[in-house]
C-alpha cells in the first residue's frame, strides 16, 4: 500500500526543471525567430505601403505557405525523428541514408507542390477577376520559391538539432532574422510588395546557407557522418 505521507512521492526535482528550461528557452526563441520573418513582413508592409498592396501580399504569402505545410506534413514529420534517432544511436549508415532520403523527398514533394500551386493560384486569381492580383503575380512566384528554399533548409536545421548544436541554430537564425528585418524595411520602402517578397527570399537563402555552412564546418571536425 502506498504511503502518501512519504515526502519522496511529492519531491520536485528543481535541478531537472531548471536544466529543461535552460534547454527549452533557446529552442523556443530560435523557433520564434525562424517564423518571425514571416510575421514582421506584414507589419512593416502595413506601415510602409497601402492596404491594397498588403492585401495582395498577404494573399500570396498565405498561398505560398501551403507548400511549407505540404512538405511539413508529408516529409518533415516523417524523416526528422529518424535522423535524430540514427544520430543518437551512432548508426552512421542509417544516418546518411536517412539524410539522402530526407533531401530527396523534400525536393520531390516540393517540386510537385510548386507546380500545382504555380498553376492553381493564377487560375484562382483569374476566377476572382482581381486585376491587382494578376498584375502582381511575380510576387507570388518569388514567395513560392522562398517557401521551397525555406523547406529545404529545414533538412540542415534538423541535422544541427540532431547533433545538439542548439547554439549554432540560434546564431544562424538570429543572424538571418536580424538582417531580414532590416532588409524588409529597405526593400519594402523601395519596391513595395515586390521588395518585401524579395526580402523573404533572401531570408530563406540566408537560413539555408548559414545552416549548410555550419554543417559542413562541423563535419570537417567530426568523424561521424558525411552527407
C-alpha positions in Angstrom: 0.0 0.0 0.0 1.4 3.5 -0.9 2.2 5.8 1.9 1.0 9.1 0.7 2.8 10.8 3.6 6.1 9.8 2.1 7.9 13.0 1.1 9.7 11.3 -1.8 6.4 10.9 -3.7 5.9 14.7 -3.8 9.5 15.7 -4.1 10.1 18.1 -7.1 13.4 17.8 -8.9 14.1 21.6 -9.4 17.5 20.9 -10.9 15.9 18.8 -13.6 13.3 21.5 -14.3 16.0 24.2 -14.4 18.0 22.2 -16.8 15.0 21.6 -19.0 14.0 25.3 -19.1 17.6 26.3 -19.9 17.4 24.0 -22.9 13.9 24.9 -24.0 14.2 28.7 -23.9 16.9 29.0 -26.6 15.0 26.5 -28.8 11.8 28.5 -28.3 13.5 31.7 -29.2 15.0 30.1 -32.3 11.7 28.8 -33.4 10.0 32.2 -32.9 12.7 33.9 -35.0 12.5 31.1 -37.6 8.9 32.1 -38.3 9.4 35.7 -37.3 10.4 36.8 -40.7 7.0 35.7 -41.9 5.3 37.9 -39.3 7.2 41.1 -39.3 6.8 41.4 -43.1 3.1 42.2 -42.8 3.6 44.8 -40.1 6.4 46.5 -41.9 4.5 46.5 -45.2 1.4 47.8 -43.5 3.4 50.7 -42.2 5.2 51.5 -45.5 2.5 50.7 -48.1 -1.2 50.8 -48.8 -3.9 48.4 -47.6 -4.3 47.2 -51.2 -0.7 46.1 -51.5 -0.8 44.5 -48.1 -3.9 42.5 -49.1 -2.3 41.2 -52.3 0.9 40.4 -50.5 -0.9 38.6 -47.6 -2.9 36.5 -50.1 0.1 35.4 -52.0 2.1 34.8 -48.8 -0.7 32.5 -47.5 -0.8 30.6 -50.8 2.9 30.1 -50.9 2.9 28.9 -47.2 0.8 26.0 -48.4 3.9 24.5 -49.9 5.6 24.6 -46.5 2.6 22.9 -45.0 2.6 20.1 -47.6 6.3 19.4 -47.1 6.0 19.5 -43.3 3.2 17.0 -43.2 4.4 14.7 -46.0 8.2 14.7 -45.3 9.5 16.7 -42.3 7.3 15.0 -39.7 8.3 11.6 -41.0 12.1 12.0 -41.5 13.3 14.3 -38.8 12.7 11.8 -36.0 14.6 9.2 -38.0 17.6 11.5 -38.4 17.6 12.2 -34.7 17.3 8.5 -33.8 20.0 7.4 -36.1 22.4 10.0 -34.8 21.7 9.2 -31.2 22.3 5.5 -31.9 25.5 6.4 -33.8 24.3 4.4 -36.7 26.4 6.1 -39.5 24.9 4.1 -42.4 21.3 4.7 -41.4 22.0 8.3 -40.6 23.5 9.1 -44.0 20.8 7.0 -45.8 18.0 8.9 -44.0 19.5 12.3 -44.8 19.7 11.4 -48.5 16.0 10.2 -48.5 15.1 13.3 -46.4 16.6 15.7 -49.0 15.2 13.7 -52.0 11.7 13.7 -50.6 11.7 17.4 -49.8 12.7 18.0 -53.4 10.1 15.6 -54.8 7.2 16.9 -52.7 8.4 20.5 -53.0 8.5 20.3 -56.8 5.1 18.7 -57.1 3.6 21.3 -54.7 5.4 24.1 -56.5 3.9 23.0 -59.9 0.4 22.6 -58.5 0.4 25.9 -56.7 2.0 27.8 -59.6 -0.8 26.7 -61.9 -3.7 26.8 -59.5 -3.1 30.2 -57.9 -3.1 32.2 -61.2 -6.3 30.4 -62.2 -7.9 31.4 -58.9 -6.8 35.0 -59.4 -8.4 35.0 -62.9 -11.6 33.5 -61.4 -11.7 36.2 -58.8 -11.3 38.8 -61.6 -8.9 40.8 -59.5 -6.6 42.8 -61.7 -4.3 43.9 -58.9 -3.6 40.2 -58.1 -2.8 39.4 -61.7 -0.6 42.4 -62.1 1.5 41.4 -59.1 1.7 37.6 -59.8 5.5 37.8 -59.9 5.2 38.4 -56.1 3.7 35.0 -55.7 6.4 33.2 -57.6 9.1 34.9 -55.5 7.3 33.9 -52.3 6.7 30.4 -53.6 10.4 30.0 -54.4 11.2 31.3 -51.0 8.9 28.7 -49.4 10.7 25.9 -51.3 14.1 27.1 -50.2 13.0 27.5 -46.6 11.6 24.0 -46.6 14.9 22.6 -47.9 16.8 24.5 -45.2 14.9 22.5 -42.6 16.9 19.4 -43.5 20.1 21.1 -42.2 18.1 22.7 -39.3 17.1 19.2 -38.0 20.6 17.9 -38.7 22.0 20.5 -36.4 19.3 19.8 -33.9 20.1 16.1 -34.0 23.8 16.9 -33.3 22.7 19.0 -30.3 24.1 22.2 -31.9 21.4 24.4 -30.4 23.6 27.5 -30.0 24.6 27.3 -33.7 21.0 27.1 -34.7 20.3 30.1 -32.5 23.2 32.1 -34.1 22.2 31.1 -37.7 18.5 32.0 -37.1 19.3 35.2 -35.2 21.7 36.5 -37.9 19.3 35.7 -40.7 16.3 37.2 -38.8 18.2 40.4 -37.9 19.4 41.1 -41.5 15.9 40.2 -42.8 14.1 42.7 -40.7 16.5 45.4 -41.9 16.1 44.2 -45.5 12.4 44.1 -45.2 12.3 47.8 -44.3 14.7 48.8 -47.0 13.3 46.7 -49.9 9.7 47.4 -49.0 10.5 51.2 -48.9 12.0 51.0 -52.4 9.8 48.4 -54.1 6.7 47.8 -52.0 5.2 44.3 -52.0 7.7 43.0 -54.6 10.5 44.3 -52.4 9.1 42.5 -49.3 8.8 39.3 -51.3 12.5 39.6 -52.3 13.5 40.2 -48.6 11.7 36.9 -47.7 13.5 35.1 -50.5 16.8 36.5 -49.1 15.8 35.3 -45.6 15.3 31.8 -46.8 18.6 31.8 -48.7 20.4 33.1 -45.5 18.8 30.3 -43.4 19.8 27.7 -45.9 23.4 29.0 -46.5 24.2 29.6 -42.8 23.0 26.2 -41.7 24.6 24.4 -44.6 27.9 26.0 -44.0 27.6 25.2 -40.3 27.0 21.5 -41.0 30.0 21.5 -43.5 32.2 23.1 -40.8 31.1 20.7 -38.1 31.7 17.6 -40.3 35.2 18.7 -41.0 35.9 18.4 -37.3 34.0 15.2 -36.7 34.4 11.6 -37.6 30.7 10.9 -37.6 28.8 11.0 -40.8 29.5 12.7 -44.1 26.4 13.5 -46.3 
